[in-house]
Structure formats: C-alpha cells, structure tokens
Amino acid sequence: MSQIDIVLALAAGIVMLLGLWSKPIKKSVLQEPVIALAIGVGVGPYGLGWLDLATWGDGAAILREAARLTMAVGLVAVALSIDTRTIARLWRPLTLLLTLGMVGMWLVASGLAMGFLALPLWTALLLGAIVAPTDPIVAASIVSGAVADRHLPRRLRDTISFESGANDGLAYAIVMLPILMIAQPADTAWTEWLVDSLLVGTLGAAAIGGAVGFGAARLLAHAKRRKLIERHSFLSYTIALSLLTLGISTLIGAEALISVFLAGLVFNACTDSDQAHEEENVQEAIANLLTLPMFALFGLAAPVEDWIALGWPLAGVVGAIILLRRVPVVLAMARGFAPLTLADTIYAAWFGPIGFAAIYYAIVAAEAVGDPNLWTLASAIIFGSIVVHGMTATPFTRLYGRVTRRAD
C-alpha cells in the first residue's frame, strides 16, 4: 500500500469525520486536536505501523515546513477572528502578556529545565524559549465553537487569540539569542542578534506584515468598488494573503510568523466587519484542512521511544512546565489586567497551550545547534500541553460560565 495514498486518505478522513462530529466534540473532553494527535500516534510506528515519517526522506524538514505552512494559514484565520475594535480597550493586559509575560514564561520554563534535566544554561534558555509562546491554533479550538461562544465573553476570547497570534512571532528573538550564544563567540552572537534577529527579523517583519496587509485591503476595496471581483476570487483572497506574506518575509530574511499575523490583523482592521467575518469563515474552513492533519503528523513523528528512555525527569519537566510556566507569571500581573476580571485572568493564566510554533522552533533550533535532544525534550512538552489543555478546555470553559453567572 502506497504511503502517499494512506496519507491522503487519513488526512481527508480526519477532516471529514471531525467535521461531521464537530458539535458533540466541542462539548466533550476530547477536543479535535487531541483526537487528531491520537490518530497520528495510532497509525504511526508505535501504533499500527501504517505510516513512518522516517521513510519519507528528511522527516524533520517535512515537519518543519508543514508546521510553517499551517501556521501561516492559521495565523491569518486567527487575526480575522479578532474584533479589532476591542483591542484598544485591551492594550494593558495584552502589553503585559507580550512583554513581562513572555519573558517570565521563558525564564520559568528555562529554570524548570535546568532543575529537572540539569541542562547547561544556554541550552536550558533555548528550550525555555522554544516552549514560551502560546499556540493560536490550539487556542482557537478552545475559544471557538458553541461552548466558548456561550460561556466566554468577547474580551477574553480576543485576549487569548491576540496574545497567542502575536507571541509566536515575537518568540523568534528569544529563540535566536541562545542559538547564537551556543554556536558563536559571545561578542559576535550579540551583534548578529541585534542586527539580524531584532532589526531585520522582528522589526522588519512587522513592517512587511503591516504593508502587505494594508495593501491587500486597499486593493480588495478598489476591486469591489469597480465590481472587478467575483465571489470565488473574494473567498480565496485571504489564503493568497497568507502565502504571499509568508513568501515575501522569508525571502527577505524576516520572521514570517510576525509578518503573517500582522498582515492578517491589519487586513482585518482595514476591511468592513461583514467582509472580515465572511473571510474569517472561509479562512477557518481552509485552516482546518491543514491544522487537523498537522496534529496527526505531529503524533506520527512523536519520538515515543526517546521519551521513555529519558524516564521520570522528562515526565517531571513536562508536568512542571505545563503547570508552572504560565499560571504564576500571569497571576502575578493580575492587578494590571483591567478591563479583564479576576475570572478572566485565571482562565487566561491556564490556557496558554504550546503547539505548532514550538514544533517549528524546536526543529530549527535542533538543526542550528546540532542537538537532536532538543527535539525530544520540546516535543514531549508540546505533546503534553496539547493533551492537557485540549482535555481541560470544555470543563474549564463551563466552570468559567457558572462562576461568572453567579458573580453577576
């Protein structure tokens, strides 16, 4: 049986089956990412043995590029789902989450890695940076659907979506610093980090994303006024926006995740709400075609034997990072989170899932420093986060709804 035929059938089957059962799944403990992940493990070398990523060529490169493409489409879908009118009111909690929160999660995760695994300083800081950003695609599965719409206020859903979309790209700077410090002399590393990672990689990426998003919105508005665009062209426009921004930013050497999210956000802000809502729906549908199979692909690539070999220290660091990387950091900043309530802050403190950006950064880092153990460690943390945050999404969302209704 051809591996490609199995892949096509599996990918299509996952999207179709989870689509047919989307409503009861959203109400259950087992969310779509967890189910897709379990399917990937089940058909992989540690399950039925139908598929083995190692037989496809460079498995790491395949997974890296699949994660990058999935993130590009998913980030624009998340950006289009945000009500940009509420962002101005949320500037305080968002600023704290993307600055002190990001640095705090990085340092806490790094400290836990050193404590449980006895890693060298810069290796621990690299692992901490890889798992610091929250994942917008896993987060989207938590803050979307009937259960979330019923129980979570718009301000909380937009906070989680905006933070998870923005910090995936911002993590680039903190990932690159330890990579450069490990691979080069300190003075050379600092210079390259400031110029390439901060100036070009981060600020340049933001400029590219803003320009592409604004230009795409203006061109679309012009085409609509002149009645030049047909419906099917209109619906494919944001997919092209995702890929165009991804390609331009990568060619220039900027961080694509920053560019893509900002392009989607600016495009959203510069289009009318009905138009943005229509594009959000189609972008979300297309994103599902990529994200659900991507979860399965990650399950397929999971290095289970390597996890088992590392034993309890790995299990300890996975549990500790899931529990402690984010919750105490966010709760420590709770006083500055207005207009979010205490219940909002507690919910946002727990739901900071780790996902596709971490997969991408882990593979890039492992290749850059020549340490495959980074992938083993990071993949275990990512796997644990997807399962734990995915399975607690519905119960915690319903609990939030009950608590806030009583408070009202």
C-alpha positions, 0 to 999 in steps of 0.5 A: 500500500502506497504511503502517499495514498494512506496519507491522503486518505487519513488526512481527508478522513480526519477532516471529514469525520471531525467535521461531521462530529464537530458539535458533540466534540466541542462539548466533550473532553476530547477536543479535535486536536487531541483526537487528531494527535491520537490518530497520528500516534495510532497509525504511526510506528508505535501504533499500527505501523501504517505510516513512518515519517522516517521513510519519507526522506528528511522527516524533520524538514517535512515537519518543519515546513508543514508546521510553517505552512499551517501556521501561516494559514492559521495565523491569518484565520486567527487575526480575522477572528479578532474584533479589532475594535476591542483591542484598544480597550485591551492594550494593558493586559495584552502589553503585559502578556507580550512583554513581562509575560513572555519573558517570565514564561521563558525564564520559568520554563528555562529554570524548570529545565535546568532543575529537572534535566540539569541542562547547561544554561544556554541550552536550558534558555533555548528550550525555555524559549522554544516552549514560551509562546502560546499556540493560536491554533490550539487556542482557537479550538478552545475559544471557538465553537458553541461552548466558548461562544456561550460561556466566554465573553468577547474580551477574553476570547480576543485576549487569548487569540491576540496574545497567542497570534502575536507571541509566536512571532515575537518568540523568534528573538528569544529563540535566536539569542541562545542559538547564537550564544551556543554556536558563536563567540559571545561578542559576535552572537550579540551583534548578529542578534541585534542586527539580524534577529531584532532589526531585520527579523522582528522589526522588519517583519512587522513592517512587511506584515503591516504593508502587505496587509494594508495593501491587500485591503486597499486593493480588495476595496478598489476591486469591489468598488469597480465590481472587478471581483467575483465571489470565488476570487473574494473567498480565496483572497485571504489564503493568497494573503497568507502565502504571499506574506509568508513568501515575501518575509522569508525571502527577505530574511524576516520572521514570517510568523510576525509578518503573517499575523500582522498582515492578517490583523491589519487586513482585518482592521482595514476591511468592513466587519461583514467582509472580515467575518465572511473571510474569517469563515472561509479562512477557518474552513481552509485552516482546518484542512491543514491544522487537523492533519498537522496534529496527526503528523505531529503524533506520527513523528512523536519520538515515543521511544526517546521519551521513555528512555529519558524516564521520570525527569522528562515526565517531571519537566513536562508536568512542571512546565505545563503547570508552572510556566504560565499560571504564576507569571500571569497571576502575578500581573493580575492587578494590571489586567483591567478591563479583564476580571479576576475570572478572566485572568485565571482562565487566561493564566491556564490556557496558554497551550504550546503547539505548532510554533514550538514544533517549528522552533524546536526543529530549527533550533535542533538543526542550528545547534546540532542537538537532536535532544532538543527535539525530544525534550520540546516535543514531549512538552508540546505533546503534553500541553496539547493533551492537557489543555485540549482535555481541560478546555470544555470543563474549564470553559463551563466552570468559567460560565457558572462562576461568572453567572453567579458573580453577576 
